[in-house]
């Protein structure tokens, strides 16, 4: 698989772990999701992006 075919990281370079929610305040990934990102398959990355969308929606409410 070529690099341009891979699902891009949601990292925005604002890497601060929220101690209460246990995920990055910038990209909304957990520390485990961040660590595993490099070795994830695209379907796994899409699953993480779906979780991020849910976390973002919960923050807006």
N, C-alpha and C positions, 0 to 999 in steps of 0.2 A: 504494500500500500504506500502510495506517495504521500509526502507531508501535506500537500494541498488537499488531499482527500480526507484527512483526519479532522474530527470535530475539534474546533479551537477551544483553548482554555478560556474560562470566564474571568480569569485573573485581571484585575485592573490596577495592580501594583499598590493597593491600599491594604497591606497585610497586617491586620490586627485581629486577634482572636477575641471574640466576645465571650467573656467568662461565664455569663449566665446561660446563653443559648448554645455555646460550644461550637460556633462556626465563625468563619472569617467575616468581618464587617464589610469588606470590599466585595468579595465574590460570593459570599453566602455558602461556601462549601465547608464541610467539617474538616478537621485536621486529617482524618483517615482518607477522605475523598481527595484532598490535596496531595497527600503522599502517594496515593494509588494512581493518580491521573495519568502519569507517563506510561503506565503499563496496561491501562484500560483499553478495551476494544471500543469501537465507535458506539455500539449499542449500549454499553455500560456508561459511556460519557453522556449519551442522550438521556439516560435514566437519571443521572446526576443533575443535568440541566433541568429536567422536569421537577426534581425535588427543589432545586433552587427557585424555580418559578413559584412553587407552593410556599416556600419560605418568604419570598418577596411579597406575595399576596397577603400572607398573615401579618407581615409588618405594616402594610398599608391600612389594614382594617383597624 
